[in-house]
């Protein structure tokens, strides 16, 4: 009964109108009174964390299409446990029950958790004001577009061309087998990704030499001093070697010796190359395998042709508090590619993705009763974790807003709660609300009228 009442309440809110973070609201007299209207056409580009959650949040409000190069959702933060940890026996015969259960939990077919969304598999060539153009030439018209193309980094975390879960499972099994055979592994970088990978390798491969090479003076420099020191102590106790003040300049693979050669130069505490001649000389170090964890690059090539002015020098998309592109309120950029106005960097990570999707979806759920705050939601004022770094199954460290630096069980509780909450929202069918077609049509008519009369304008100034 409560669930029906909640669904009805959401339905009435949507039927009353959609406020796109606007400074003006259509009055009751101006709203169309007819009910049989074509539904809003929406397109979500990307099926990662941001795209999957966004699609599930608004699929009951519009005629939605999800475009992805694969047929499934993959929870990327969980990959390291399999690829670098207990998955080292994979690829030898049939999967064990533990492996099957792990894949069932973190690899979910799009059609399982999306009940009303049309899923299209393929690559996007470009995005225009009103269309998504596929590389095959197919054009997908839209009223609203959510660009959730994520970021790219070194394999095996991203960059896979596997289309199905079965193909991805074989690819990951081969990689896990390769890692288990290595006696020396070098990790480039000293951020959260590098620390987590080193911790997993040290835990599951105690016989291998694991080394972190970092250009700065301490680990996780974006966090407080105590967070980095706590992580460093844990890794040293686990046998991980750390080489600070070294900037990698080149990574080469020797086919004959079957070894990777890493060239690096010495740096100052800020990570800048030293001016001495000795420091400019490159030093090489041979290892069995190299993991590159030096950050991410945004996948915004689909926006470069028509929305270059919305991109910064690094390729990130400038958006307002609701994730809208300036001058294009019907186009949203969410996830790793977004850089919010008033901040100095992009807000990557699961907590920010959930915040961004919630803010964007709220525009389609709130009524026209002026309930949307004029300046939008401040995504950085809530008590969500900024970043939590996994050191072992029950040991985490990181920074939580309003609390500060956290370690051990408190950090573990926050991280586990965050992951479980996200995965349950993807897999639980009750997460979606049932709203009738007439309510959708009424909202569509209001939205089209607002666009035609020029009411959909950005609030955030340049």
C-alpha positions as CSV (number, residue, x, y, z in Angstrom):
1,X,0.0,0.0,0.0
2,X,2.8,2.4,0.9
3,X,4.6,1.6,-2.3
4,X,1.5,2.3,-4.4
5,X,1.0,5.6,-2.6
6,X,4.6,6.6,-3.3
7,X,4.3,5.7,-6.9
8,X,1.1,7.7,-7.2
9,X,2.8,10.7,-5.6
10,X,5.6,10.5,-8.0
11,X,3.1,10.2,-10.9
12,X,1.3,13.3,-9.8
13,X,4.6,15.2,-9.5
14,X,5.6,14.2,-13.0
15,X,2.1,14.9,-14.5
16,X,2.2,18.4,-13.0
17,X,5.2,19.3,-15.1
18,X,9.0,19.1,-15.6
19,X,11.2,22.0,-14.4
20,X,14.6,21.8,-16.2
21,X,16.4,23.9,-13.5
22,X,14.8,26.9,-15.1
23,X,14.2,30.4,-13.8
24,X,10.7,30.5,-15.2
25,X,7.8,28.0,-14.7
26,X,4.9,27.6,-17.0
27,X,1.7,28.7,-15.3
28,X,-1.4,26.4,-15.1
29,X,-3.2,28.5,-17.8
30,X,-0.3,28.0,-20.2
31,X,0.0,24.2,-19.8
32,X,-1.6,22.1,-22.5
33,X,-4.8,20.3,-21.4
34,X,-4.7,17.4,-23.9
35,X,-3.4,14.1,-22.6
36,X,-2.7,12.0,-25.6
37,X,0.7,13.3,-26.6
38,X,3.8,11.6,-27.9
39,X,6.2,10.7,-25.1
40,X,9.5,12.4,-24.6
41,X,12.3,10.8,-26.6
42,X,15.4,10.2,-24.5
43,X,18.8,8.7,-25.3
44,X,21.4,7.6,-22.7
45,X,24.9,7.1,-24.2
46,X,27.0,4.6,-22.2
47,X,26.1,1.7,-20.0
48,X,28.5,2.2,-17.1
49,X,27.6,3.2,-13.5
50,X,26.3,6.7,-14.5
51,X,24.5,5.5,-17.7
52,X,22.9,2.4,-16.0
53,X,21.6,4.4,-13.0
54,X,20.4,7.3,-15.1
55,X,18.5,5.0,-17.5
56,X,16.8,3.1,-14.7
57,X,15.9,6.4,-12.9
58,X,14.0,7.9,-15.9
59,X,12.9,5.1,-18.1
60,X,9.4,5.2,-16.7
61,X,9.2,8.9,-17.6
62,X,10.0,8.8,-21.3
63,X,10.6,6.7,-24.4
64,X,14.2,5.8,-23.6
65,X,17.0,4.3,-25.7
66,X,20.3,3.1,-24.1
67,X,23.3,3.1,-26.5
68,X,26.3,1.0,-25.4
69,X,29.1,-0.9,-27.1
70,X,28.3,-4.0,-25.0
71,X,25.1,-5.8,-23.9
72,X,25.7,-5.7,-20.1
73,X,26.5,-3.5,-17.1
74,X,29.9,-4.0,-15.5
75,X,30.7,-2.8,-12.0
76,X,34.3,-1.7,-12.7
77,X,35.4,-1.1,-9.0
78,X,35.0,-4.8,-8.3
79,X,37.2,-6.1,-11.2
80,X,40.5,-5.9,-9.3
81,X,39.4,-8.6,-6.8
82,X,39.0,-11.1,-9.7
83,X,41.7,-10.0,-12.1
84,X,44.5,-9.5,-9.5
85,X,43.2,-11.7,-6.7
86,X,41.3,-15.0,-6.4
87,X,40.6,-15.3,-10.1
88,X,44.1,-16.5,-10.8
89,X,42.9,-20.1,-11.3
90,X,40.3,-19.0,-13.9
91,X,40.4,-20.4,-17.4
92,X,41.2,-23.9,-16.3
93,X,38.0,-25.9,-17.1
94,X,34.6,-24.9,-15.9
95,X,34.0,-21.9,-13.7
96,X,33.7,-22.6,-9.9
97,X,30.5,-21.7,-8.2
98,X,32.3,-18.7,-6.5
99,X,33.2,-17.3,-9.9
100,X,29.7,-17.8,-11.3
101,X,28.2,-16.0,-8.4
102,X,30.6,-13.2,-8.7
103,X,29.8,-12.7,-12.4
104,X,26.1,-12.8,-11.7
105,X,26.5,-10.1,-9.1
106,X,28.7,-7.6,-10.9
107,X,27.8,-8.3,-14.6
108,X,24.2,-7.7,-15.4
109,X,22.6,-7.7,-18.8
110,X,21.0,-4.4,-19.6
111,X,17.7,-6.0,-20.4
112,X,17.5,-7.5,-17.0
113,X,17.4,-4.2,-15.0
114,X,15.9,-2.0,-17.7
115,X,12.3,-3.0,-18.3
116,X,11.1,-0.2,-20.6
117,X,14.3,0.8,-22.4
118,X,15.3,0.0,-25.9
119,X,18.9,-1.1,-25.9
120,X,21.1,-0.5,-28.9
121,X,24.6,-2.0,-29.3
122,X,27.1,0.0,-31.2
123,X,29.5,3.0,-31.3
124,X,28.4,6.6,-31.4
125,X,30.0,8.9,-34.0
126,X,28.7,12.3,-32.8
127,X,26.0,14.1,-30.9
128,X,24.0,17.0,-32.3
129,X,21.4,19.2,-30.8
130,X,18.6,16.8,-31.6
131,X,20.2,13.5,-32.7
132,X,22.7,10.8,-31.8
133,X,24.5,9.7,-34.9
134,X,25.9,6.1,-34.8
135,X,29.0,5.0,-36.7
136,X,26.7,2.7,-38.7
137,X,24.9,5.8,-40.0
138,X,21.8,5.2,-37.9
139,X,20.3,8.4,-36.3
140,X,18.5,8.4,-33.0
141,X,16.4,11.6,-32.5
142,X,15.9,12.8,-28.9
143,X,14.3,15.5,-26.8
144,X,16.7,14.8,-24.0
145,X,20.2,13.2,-24.1
146,X,22.3,11.9,-21.2
147,X,26.0,11.6,-22.2
148,X,27.5,9.0,-19.8
149,X,30.5,7.9,-21.9
150,X,32.8,7.6,-18.9
151,X,36.6,7.6,-19.1
152,X,39.4,5.5,-20.5
153,X,42.4,4.1,-18.9
154,X,44.9,1.3,-19.4
155,X,43.7,-2.3,-19.8
156,X,42.2,-4.4,-18.3
157,X,40.0,-1.9,-16.4
158,X,38.6,-0.3,-19.5
159,X,39.0,-0.5,-23.2
160,X,37.6,-4.0,-23.6
161,X,35.9,-4.8,-26.9
162,X,33.9,-7.7,-25.5
163,X,30.2,-7.4,-26.4
164,X,28.7,-10.1,-24.2
165,X,29.4,-11.2,-20.6
166,X,30.7,-14.6,-21.9
167,X,33.3,-12.8,-24.0
168,X,34.3,-10.6,-21.2
169,X,34.6,-13.6,-18.8
170,X,37.0,-15.4,-21.1
171,X,39.1,-12.2,-21.6
172,X,39.3,-11.7,-17.8
173,X,40.1,-15.3,-17.1
174,X,43.1,-15.1,-19.5
175,X,44.3,-11.9,-17.9
176,X,44.0,-13.3,-14.4
177,X,46.0,-16.4,-15.4
178,X,48.7,-14.1,-16.8
179,X,48.9,-12.0,-13.6
180,X,49.2,-15.2,-11.5
181,X,52.3,-16.3,-13.5
182,X,54.2,-13.0,-13.0
183,X,57.0,-12.9,-10.4
184,X,57.5,-9.1,-10.5
185,X,54.8,-6.5,-11.1
186,X,55.3,-2.7,-11.3
187,X,52.4,-0.3,-10.6
188,X,52.8,3.2,-12.0
189,X,51.0,5.8,-9.9
190,X,50.3,6.5,-6.3
191,X,46.6,7.3,-6.2
192,X,43.6,5.2,-4.9
193,X,43.6,2.9,-7.9
194,X,47.4,2.1,-7.5
195,X,47.1,1.5,-3.8
196,X,44.1,-0.8,-4.1
197,X,45.7,-2.9,-6.8
198,X,48.9,-3.2,-4.8
199,X,47.0,-4.3,-1.8
200,X,45.1,-7.0,-3.7
201,X,48.3,-8.3,-5.4
202,X,50.2,-8.5,-2.1
203,X,47.3,-10.3,-0.4
204,X,46.7,-12.9,-3.1
205,X,50.3,-13.2,-4.6
206,X,52.6,-13.1,-1.6
207,X,55.4,-14.8,-3.7
208,X,55.5,-12.0,-6.3
209,X,57.4,-8.7,-6.0
210,X,55.0,-5.8,-6.1
211,X,56.4,-2.3,-6.5
212,X,54.7,1.1,-6.7
213,X,56.5,3.8,-8.6
214,X,55.1,7.3,-7.9
215,X,56.3,10.8,-8.9
216,X,55.1,12.4,-5.6
217,X,56.5,12.1,-2.1
218,X,53.6,10.2,-0.6
219,X,50.7,8.0,-1.5
220,X,47.2,9.4,-2.3
221,X,48.3,13.0,-2.3
222,X,44.8,14.3,-2.9
223,X,43.8,13.2,0.6
224,X,45.1,14.2,4.0
225,X,48.6,13.3,5.2
226,X,47.2,10.6,7.6
227,X,45.4,8.8,4.9
228,X,48.5,8.4,2.8
229,X,50.6,7.3,5.7
230,X,48.1,4.7,6.8
231,X,48.0,3.2,3.4
232,X,51.8,3.2,3.2
233,X,52.2,1.4,6.5
234,X,49.7,-1.3,5.4
235,X,51.4,-1.9,2.1
236,X,54.9,-2.0,3.6
237,X,53.6,-4.6,6.1
238,X,52.3,-6.6,3.2
239,X,55.7,-6.6,1.4
240,X,55.0,-3.9,-1.2
241,X,58.0,-1.9,-2.2
242,X,57.6,1.8,-2.8
243,X,59.7,4.1,-5.0
244,X,58.8,7.7,-4.7
245,X,60.0,10.8,-6.7
246,X,60.2,8.8,-9.9
247,X,58.3,9.8,-13.1
248,X,57.9,7.1,-15.7
249,X,58.7,8.3,-19.2
250,X,58.4,5.2,-21.3
251,X,57.2,1.5,-21.0
252,X,58.5,-1.0,-23.6
253,X,58.0,-4.7,-24.0
254,X,60.9,-7.0,-25.0
255,X,59.5,-9.9,-27.1
256,X,62.8,-11.9,-26.7
257,X,63.2,-11.6,-23.0
258,X,59.4,-11.5,-22.3
259,X,59.9,-8.6,-20.0
260,X,58.7,-5.0,-19.7
261,X,61.2,-2.2,-19.4
262,X,60.2,0.9,-17.5
263,X,62.2,4.1,-18.1
264,X,61.9,6.9,-15.4
265,X,63.4,10.1,-14.2
266,X,63.8,11.5,-10.7
267,X,61.6,14.3,-9.6
268,X,61.2,16.8,-6.8
269,X,58.6,16.4,-4.0
270,X,56.0,18.2,-6.2
271,X,56.5,15.6,-9.0
272,X,58.4,18.0,-11.3
273,X,61.7,16.8,-13.0
274,X,64.9,17.9,-11.3
275,X,67.1,20.3,-13.1
276,X,70.3,18.4,-12.5
277,X,71.9,16.5,-15.4
278,X,71.9,13.3,-13.4
279,X,68.2,13.5,-12.8
280,X,67.6,13.9,-16.5
281,X,69.2,10.6,-17.3
282,X,66.6,7.9,-17.8
283,X,66.9,4.8,-15.7
284,X,65.3,1.5,-16.8
285,X,64.0,-1.4,-14.7
286,X,62.8,-4.8,-16.1
287,X,59.7,-6.4,-14.7
288,X,57.3,-9.2,-15.7
289,X,54.2,-6.9,-15.9
290,X,53.2,-3.3,-15.6
291,X,49.9,-1.9,-14.3
292,X,49.4,1.8,-15.4
293,X,47.3,3.6,-12.8
294,X,48.1,7.2,-13.6
295,X,44.5,8.5,-13.8
296,X,41.8,8.7,-16.4
297,X,41.0,10.5,-19.6
298,X,37.4,11.5,-20.5
299,X,35.6,9.9,-23.4
300,X,34.2,13.0,-24.9
301,X,35.1,12.6,-28.6
302,X,31.4,12.4,-29.5
303,X,30.9,16.0,-28.3
304,X,34.0,17.6,-29.9
305,X,32.4,18.4,-33.3
306,X,29.3,20.2,-32.1
307,X,30.0,21.1,-28.4
308,X,33.7,22.0,-28.4
309,X,33.0,25.2,-26.5
310,X,31.6,23.2,-23.6
311,X,34.9,21.2,-23.2
312,X,37.9,22.3,-21.2
313,X,41.5,21.8,-22.2
314,X,41.6,18.3,-20.7
315,X,38.5,17.2,-22.5
316,X,36.1,17.3,-19.6
317,X,32.6,18.8,-20.0
318,X,31.6,21.9,-18.1
319,X,28.1,21.5,-16.6
320,X,25.8,23.2,-14.1
321,X,24.6,21.7,-10.8
322,X,22.1,19.5,-12.6
323,X,24.6,18.2,-15.2
324,X,23.3,20.3,-18.1
325,X,25.6,21.7,-20.8
326,X,25.5,25.5,-20.9
327,X,23.3,26.7,-23.8
328,X,21.9,23.1,-24.2
329,X,19.6,22.4,-21.3
330,X,18.3,19.2,-22.9
331,X,21.8,17.6,-23.0
332,X,23.3,16.3,-19.8
333,X,26.9,15.1,-19.1
334,X,27.2,12.8,-16.1
335,X,29.9,10.6,-14.5
336,X,33.6,10.8,-15.1
337,X,33.3,13.2,-18.0
338,X,31.6,16.0,-16.0
339,X,33.3,19.0,-14.5
340,X,30.9,21.1,-12.4
341,X,31.1,24.9,-12.3
342,X,32.8,26.2,-9.2
343,X,35.0,23.2,-8.8
344,X,38.7,22.7,-9.7
345,X,38.4,19.2,-10.9
346,X,36.0,16.5,-12.1
347,X,34.1,14.6,-9.4
348,X,34.8,11.0,-10.2
349,X,33.9,8.0,-8.1
350,X,30.7,6.2,-7.2
351,X,29.4,8.7,-4.6
352,X,29.5,11.6,-7.0
353,X,27.9,9.6,-9.8
354,X,24.9,8.8,-7.5
355,X,24.7,12.5,-6.6
356,X,24.8,13.6,-10.2
357,X,22.2,11.2,-11.4
358,X,19.9,12.1,-8.5
359,X,20.2,15.8,-9.3
360,X,19.5,15.2,-13.0
361,X,16.6,12.9,-12.4
362,X,15.0,15.3,-10.0
363,X,14.3,17.7,-12.9
364,X,11.9,15.1,-14.3
365,X,10.3,14.2,-11.0
366,X,9.5,17.6,-9.5
367,X,6.3,19.4,-10.2
368,X,5.9,22.9,-11.5
369,X,5.3,24.2,-7.9
370,X,8.7,25.9,-7.9
371,X,10.3,23.2,-5.8
372,X,13.5,23.2,-7.7
373,X,16.2,25.4,-6.0
374,X,17.1,28.3,-8.1
375,X,20.8,27.6,-8.1
376,X,20.4,23.8,-8.4
377,X,21.6,21.2,-5.9
378,X,25.1,21.6,-4.5
379,X,26.6,18.2,-5.2
380,X,29.5,18.7,-2.8
381,X,27.7,19.6,0.5
382,X,26.4,16.3,1.5
383,X,28.1,13.7,3.8
384,X,28.9,11.2,1.0
385,X,32.4,9.7,0.9
386,X,34.8,11.6,-1.3
387,X,37.0,8.5,-1.8
388,X,37.5,5.3,0.1
389,X,40.5,3.2,-0.7
390,X,40.4,-0.6,-0.1
391,X,43.4,-2.1,1.6
392,X,41.9,-5.5,2.5
393,X,38.5,-7.1,2.9
394,X,37.8,-5.3,6.2
395,X,40.3,-2.4,6.1
396,X,39.7,0.8,4.2
397,X,41.0,4.4,4.5
398,X,39.9,7.7,2.9
399,X,38.1,11.0,3.4
400,X,34.4,11.5,4.2
401,X,32.9,15.0,4.0
402,X,31.7,16.4,7.4
403,X,33.8,13.8,9.1
404,X,37.3,14.0,7.5
405,X,39.8,11.3,7.4
406,X,38.5,7.8,8.3
407,X,40.3,4.5,8.6
408,X,39.7,0.8,9.5
409,X,36.1,-0.3,10.4
410,X,34.4,3.1,9.9
411,X,35.8,3.5,6.4
412,X,34.9,-0.2,5.7
413,X,31.3,0.4,6.8
414,X,31.0,3.5,4.6
415,X,32.5,1.8,1.5
416,X,30.4,-1.4,1.9
417,X,27.2,0.5,2.4
418,X,27.9,2.7,-0.7
419,X,28.6,-0.4,-2.9
420,X,25.7,-2.5,-1.7
421,X,23.3,0.5,-2.0
422,X,24.3,1.1,-5.6
423,X,24.1,-2.6,-6.7
424,X,20.7,-3.1,-5.0
425,X,19.3,-0.1,-6.9
426,X,20.4,-1.7,-10.2
427,X,19.1,-5.2,-9.5
428,X,16.0,-4.5,-7.4
429,X,12.9,-4.2,-9.7
430,X,11.0,-2.2,-7.0
431,X,13.5,0.6,-7.6
432,X,11.4,1.8,-10.5
433,X,8.0,3.6,-10.1
434,X,5.0,2.7,-12.3
435,X,3.6,5.8,-14.1
436,X,0.9,5.6,-16.7
437,X,1.4,6.8,-20.3
438,X,-1.0,9.6,-20.0
439,X,1.1,11.2,-17.3
440,X,4.1,10.9,-19.6
441,X,2.2,12.5,-22.4
442,X,1.2,15.4,-20.2
443,X,4.8,16.1,-19.2
444,X,5.9,15.8,-22.8
445,X,3.4,18.5,-23.9
446,X,4.6,20.8,-21.2
447,X,8.2,20.2,-22.1
448,X,7.7,20.8,-25.8
449,X,5.8,24.0,-25.1
450,X,8.6,25.2,-22.8
451,X,11.2,24.6,-25.4
452,X,9.2,26.4,-28.1
453,X,8.6,29.4,-26.0
454,X,12.3,29.7,-25.0
455,X,11.7,29.0,-21.3
456,X,14.5,26.4,-21.1
457,X,17.4,28.6,-20.3
458,X,20.5,28.0,-18.2
459,X,20.5,29.6,-14.8
460,X,24.2,29.2,-14.1
461,X,26.2,32.2,-15.4
462,X,29.5,31.7,-17.3
